[in-house]
Amino acid sequence: MDTVQFLLNGFSEALQWHNLLFAFVGVLIGTAVGVLPGIGPMSGVALLIPVTATLTSGLDPESAAASSIILLAGVYYGAMYGGSTTSILLNTPGESSSVVTALDGYQMAKQGRAGAALSIAAIGSFVAGIIALIGLTLLAEPLSSVALSFGPAEYFSLMILGLCAVSGLAGKSRTKAMIMTVVGLLIATIGMDNVSGVARFTYDHPVLYSGIEFLTVAVGLFALGEVFKTILEKEKNDGSIAKVERILPTKKDLKNSSGPIVRGSLLGFFIGILPGAGATLASFFSYIMEKKISKHPSKFGQGAIEGVAAPEAANNGASGGAMIPLLTLGIPGSGTTAILMGALIMYNIQPGPLFFTDHPHIAWGLIASMFIGNVMLLILNLPLVRVFAKIIETPTKYLLPIIIAISIFGVYAVQFTVFDLLLLIGCGVSGYYLTKNDYPVAPLVLGLVLGPMIENNLRRALTTSNGDFMIFLEQPLSLFFILAALLWMTIPIVLKIKGRNVIINEGA
């Protein structure tokens, strides 16, 4: 009963006219971000943090935080909707989780069924979003209650697990992902030490005493990094755009896709809860599962509607599931949720077990706004399929200056220092070269966000145990998280070595 009352209070917050406007703007921009190849939800959310800070400057801190996170979350799950458009029409995924959708979606478009594919993608995304939100509503409060029993040792170990999970699944090379995680943790140590007050790695530059701003690094690495990539590699969309004729799917399409949508939604939701798994992994798993259980697996890759419905439902289910560890445990499960967490911390709101107790109207207002946002997305996506298809054709010569302007003015409006503008450009160049050489930047951002919290919980745990590191092994939950982190990192390495030995033996 309490959950229902909290949710009703959340709807009263989300249905305020300015929050409805923020939700609408968020999902609209999110859809456009998903449609435009190369930008992706991480870049979109990072780019809009300074914009939301400016838009909400007249509100009180709590209301400003609620409105901002409603808009940014709208961009996040809106991008999951929009990513399918380019996959289906242009065979160019708008973001990584839509790669699988292109396998059958583009084949459907070539057969003149682009409208049906786009509609099923929108319906599947809507159903998955609602299923994920029901799960979030039911699990948020119980998980928060469990997490309230966590001490500093449990929190430290849980955050280490979160880092290992994201680092283990980002990029092709685990070593490079771990390097980026460590770099993020090192950058997080710059500034005044919260406990002793000693300046660390500042080299007597006063501008570094407050540390490296998360916002500047995130916008630089993701948004400007993509800009430099487009300029230096002269990226263009050379694919031919398929025509959108009939928009609504047939009864047969709806029947064939209903099962995959439900299965993909549930699978995506539970994969999304796992820190580091993410929407991309969920979409691949759902596609593989549908192909395994199908009576006609050979039709996959030839324009099967199930091959569009399942991965689209899975990646939206995963985005809803990823909000659970973020809101209840304070552990971002992906790069985008790490950026959302950084945005909340900017407003002095700490996600975690006390989030639902200390800031209930923000927590439940966000959940309620996601229900409303998913309805808005369905209404937007079905009639405006042809309009969003036109966005693909936006020339980069118009798009890039807009991104650069928003990045520079946005960061300067929040920080007011020339140093941050220079750092922004430096992060943009670094982001381009790191991505080009397959160094994933999401673990760096995660390390930067989690670094101070890991350090604070480590110190608190050691203070209570008089410097005895055994506290992390003596607490059952802490030991469980550490063992899980070790297994997460070592099992893939063992399997890789085992597979290599099998190949060598077969060759011999």
Secondary structure, 3 states (H helix, E strand, C coil): CHHHHHHHHHHHHHCCHHHHHHHHHHHHHHHHHHHCCCCHHHHHHHHHHHHHHHHCCCCCHHHHHHHHHHHHHHHHHHHHHHHHHHHHHHCCCCCHHHHHHHHHHHHHHHCCCHHHHHHHHHHHHHHHHHHHHHHHHHHHHHHHHHHCCCCHHHHHHHHHHHHHHHHHHCCCCHHHHHHHHHHHHHHHCCEECCCCCCEECCCCCHHHCCCCCHHHHHHHHHHHHHHHHHHHHCCCCCCCCCCCCCCCCCHHHHHHHHHHHHHHHHHHHHHHHCCCCHHHHHHHHHHHHHHHHCCCHHHCCCCCCHHHHHHHHHHHHHHHHCHHHHHHHCCCCCHHHHHHHHHHHHCCCCCCCCHHHHCHHHHHHHHHHHHHHHHHHHHHHCCCHHHHHHHCCCCHHHHHHHHHHHHHHHHHHHHCCHHHHHHHHHHHHHHHHHHHCCCCCHHHHHHHHHHHHHHHHHHHHHHHCCCCCCHHHHCHHHHHHHHHHHHHHHHHHHHHHHHHHHHHHHHC
